[in-house]
């Protein structure tokens, strides 16, 4: 999904647009503008969202939200680039301006729980981007500030369900860090269980005031990925497709969940919707999705046991010109086609395809799987989840 580039930073940052000053103090036009910008960004309409950000900057109490809104537009556009470095640099400057504006507002109203949440999410988002850039000391400092601000927000208002979003993201992410990194992160906050983090996110997805849709998008990624909770993913995906039809990641995740559940007709219909949007030239449905589209069809036919059709689509996926940011898709097509050849008893071809997967995606989950099946032939059963 689109979160692959920035982890959960975009999701966390988007929440800021909807959580600026306390509800009772926020002018209605600021609140409406923030919520509108959130929906536009989740639907990947960066141009319209940018216009909304600029409007926020002209409104009383809109500066912190407007500054961060601009940063999120930058991140959204950066996700479409093979080299996001300039976008990440620009985002860090915009986040700094947003935090400065929020800090000034906090001094004027130190009892505002929602403002604490805003600042916590700002620091948390900046921590994730700094981590992506390997600025680990800066990331740890922001992580410390984010956790402090989340705790303060709940202390000021225990009913602020949305504060559990930041807490849940932290708990889930830290619980899945490599063992060597956990002691370092523990210097700024105590690790939590992955179950606790997931429960917090589910709580916000069900009962949150402002962050409900953000939490649902994050859960869609987790349910189709590490958690493997496909029935819940399909339910979420169906609803999100209705709300954000311009976001291709939702189509792929929902179709993947449908296929894993054996709802092959639904998975293929969602794939056809992607194909139609590509043919129409819709934004974010350009030719760069060709490999991903064919890989999805190959996976769906593989799940059905129709291996000849699956191999045809996997071959189309590996032959399609693919941007660097989608090399993980090509790696999956090579790995999964190798798995089919293993099942068919053609070990030589399976090995060739696993090696091809490592050539294009050695650091990906598909590469990890290819490395495993180079040592031991695939004999069926479950594979790690991905959309």
N, C-alpha and C positions, 0 to 999 in steps of 0.2 A: 504494500500500500504506500501511499504518498508519505506516510510517517517514516518510511524506511530511511529517508535521507537525513532527517533531523531528529530521529527518534520520536519522542513525544513532545518535543519543544514547540512545534507549531500548535498542537492541540492545547498545550498549557497556555501558550501565549494568547490564543484566540479567546480564551476565557476572560482575559483582562478587559476586553472591549465591553463585556457585559457586567463588570463588577466594580466600577469606579467608585464614586461616593456612595454613602449610605442611601437606601431607597428613599427615605423620607426627605433627604436633603437634595437629591438629584433632580434637576429640572426635567420635566417630561420629554423635552426635545432631545436632551443629551441621552437619556435612557433609550428612547426609540431609535436614535441614530446608532448607538452602540450595538443594539440587538440586530438591527438591519445589517450593519457591517459584518457582524459575526456570520449571519446566514450567507451573505455574499461570498465571504472567504471560504466557508465550508463547501460552497458550490463552485469554488475556484474562479469566481468572477472578480479578478483582481482589479480590473479597471474601474468597475462600478464601486468596489469597496474603497479604492483610493479616493474617489470623489467624496465618499462618505466620511473618510478620515479627515479630509481637508475641511469639510463642513463642521466636524466636531471641534476642530481647532479654533473656530470662530465663536464657539458658544461658551458662556460662563461655566466653569468647572469641567470643561471638556479637554483641557490641554493634556493631562496625563494619558487619558484614553486615546486621544487623537494621535499623540506621538507614538504610542505603542501600536496603534492601528496601522500607522505607516510602516512600522517595522515588520508587522505581520504580512503586509502586502509584499514587502521585500522578500520575506521567506517563501511566500507562496510562489512568487516568480522564480526564485532561486531553485526551487524543486524541479523546475523544467530545464535546468542547466547541467551539463556534464561536469562543469567546474563551478561549484557554488561558492568558492572562496570569496569573491568580491561581494556577493550578496550577504554572506555571513558577517563580513567586516562592516558593511553598511548597517546591518541589523544591530550589531553591538553598539554602534554609535546612537542609533535611534532608541534602543532600550535604555541607554544611559540617560538620554534626555527625558524619557518617560519616568524613570525612577527619580530623577532630580525633581521633576514637577510633582510627583506623588509625595516625595519627602517634604516638600514645602507645604503641601496640603495637609499632611499628617501633623505637622507642627501646629497648624491652625485648628485641627480637630483631632486631638489624640485619642478620642474615644470611639472612632469610626472603625468598626470591625471589618466592613466591606473594603475599606481602603487598605487595611492590613492584608487582606486576602489579595487585593490587586498587586500590592508590592511584593508579596510572597511569590505570586505566580511570575512576576517580572523577573525577580532574582532567579527563580527556578528555571525559567526559560533561558535566561542568559547562562546559567550553569551548564545546561545541556549543550548549548552552542559552543561554549568555551571547551567543554569536554570533547566535542567533535573536532575542534581545532587543536586538541592536545594541550590546551592552556589549563593544566590540571589544578594549579594553585588558585587561579582565579575562579575556576569552577567550584572548588571546595569552599571558597569564601562565600560565593553566592548561594551554595547549597546550605551553608550554616545560616545565612540570613533568611533564606526561604523558610526553613523549618522553624526558626524563631517566630517569624511573622505568621505562619499558619497557626502555631500554638497560641499566639496573642489574639488572633482573630477569634478562635474558639473560646478563649477565656473571656473576651469581651462579649461574645454572643454565642452561647452553647447551642443555640438553635440554627446557627449558620451552616446548614447541611453542605453548602457548596465548598466550604473549607476542607471537607474530607476529600475533595478531588486532588488537591496538591499532596495531602498526606498519603492518599492511596497510590498516586503515581510514584512517590518516593519509596514507599514500602515495597511495592511490587518490583520496581526497577532494582533496588539495592539487593533484594533477596535473590536476584538472578545474576548478580555480578560474579565474575571469576573469584575464586576463594582468595587469591593474592591481593585483590583490591578491597575486599570487605573491611579489613582492619583500618585502611586509610580512610574510607568513608565513615567508619564508626567514630573517627575523631571529631566529626561535626554533628553526628546524630546517631541514635541507637537503631540498629537494624530491626526491621519488623518482618513478620512472616508474609510469604506471598499471598496466603489466604486472607490475611487482614487487609492487604492492599486491594485485592480484588473485591472484597466485601465493601470497602469504602467507595470504590468506583461504582459498584452496583447500587449502592445507596444513593449516590448523586444522580445516577442515570434514572432512578425511579422517583426520587423526591427532591432533586435539586431545583432551585428557582431559576438560576441563570445558566448553569453549566450542564444541564441535562443532555443536550444534543452532543456537546463535546464529549462527555463521558460515554455516550452511546457509540460514538465513532471509535473511541479508544477501545471499548469493549469488543467491538466488531473485529478489530485487528487482533486482540488477544484471544478471542474465542476461536477464530479461524487459524490462529497460529499456535502458540505454546500450549494453550489450554485445551484445544481440540473439542470445544463444546459447540458442535455444529448446529444443533437444533436452535439454540439460543442465538447463534450467529445469523442463521437464516431469518429468524423472526426480526432481529434488529435490521438486517440488511434490506429486507422488503420495505420496511418503514422508511429507512434512510434514502432508498432509491426514489421514493415518492417526493421526498423533501429536497434532495440534492441531485437532480438528474444530470448535472454537469460535471460530476466528480467520477472519473472512470474507476478509481480504486474501489469504490463501493460496488460497482458492477462485478469486478473480478472477485472480490471477497465473497459476495453473495452467491455468485455462480459456483465458486469453489465449495462453499458450505452445502449448497443444494446437491452437488455431485457427490460429496462425501456421504450424504444421507440417502443416496440412491434416487433422488428426484432429478433424473437425467433430463426429462423433457423441460423442466423449469430451468436447469442449468444451460441447456442449449438455447432456450428462448432468450435468456439474459445475454448470452454470447451474441445472438443475432441482433439484439438491441445495440450492442457495442459496434457490430459490423455496420449497421445502418447509420449510426452517428459518424463513424469513420468515413463512410461513403458521402455523407452530407458535408464533410469538412467541419464538423463542430469543433469549437475550441477544446483543446486537451484530448481530442480524439483523432490525432493526426497519424501519419504513416509510421511514426515511431512506436505505435502500439501493435504493429503487424505481428511481430514475434510473440508478444504477450498474448494476443488474441489466438494465434495458432497453438501456442502452448496450452492455453485454457481448453481449447477443443481437444487437443491430444490427451490432456489429463482426464477430461470427462469421458472420452471413449475408452481410455485405459481403465477407469473405474467400472465401466460397463463390461469389461472383458473383451471389447472389440479391438483387438490389438493391431490388426492391419490398418484400420482407420486411424488409430492413435499414432502409429509410426508415420503415417503420411503427414499428419499435422505437426508432429514433432520435427520431421525433416523440413517442413516449410518454416518452422520457427527458427531452426539453426541456420537456414539459408537467408533469412530476412536481414537486411541491413539494420543494425541495432545500435542505438547510442550507448555510450559507456555506462550510463546510469541504469541501463536495462540489461547489462551483461548477466546479471543473476537469472534472468528469464532464459537466456540461451543455455546457461549452465543446467537449469532444471530440465530443459528439453533433451539435452544430451544424457543427463543422468537417468531420467525416466525411460527414455528409449533404450538405454542400456539395461535397465531392469526388465523390460519386456523381452529383450534378447536373452537375458539369463533365464527367464521363465520358459522360453522356447528352446532352451538347450544350446544356444549359439554363444558359447562363452567367449570365443575369440572376438566377435563383434561387440559383445557387451563390454569387454575390457577396453576395446578401442574407444567406445563411446564414453566410458567413465574417464578415460584419460583426456578426451576432448573437453569434458566438463571441467576438469582440473585446469586445463589450459586457459579457460575463459573466466572461471569463477572459483579459484582455489580457496578463497577466504569466505565463501558463502556456505549456507546450509546445504545447498545442492552439492558443493564441492566436498563437504564433510561426508555426505552420504556416498558420493562416488568413491571416496577414499576407502570407506568401509567395505563397499561391495567389490573393490579391487582385491581385497584380502579374502573376503568370503562371499560367494555368489548369492545374489538375491533369490529367495525362494518363496516370496509372497508375504502377505501380512501387511501391517501398518507401516507407514513411513512418517517421518516428521512432517508437521503441517506447514503449509504455506499457500498464499494465494498468488 
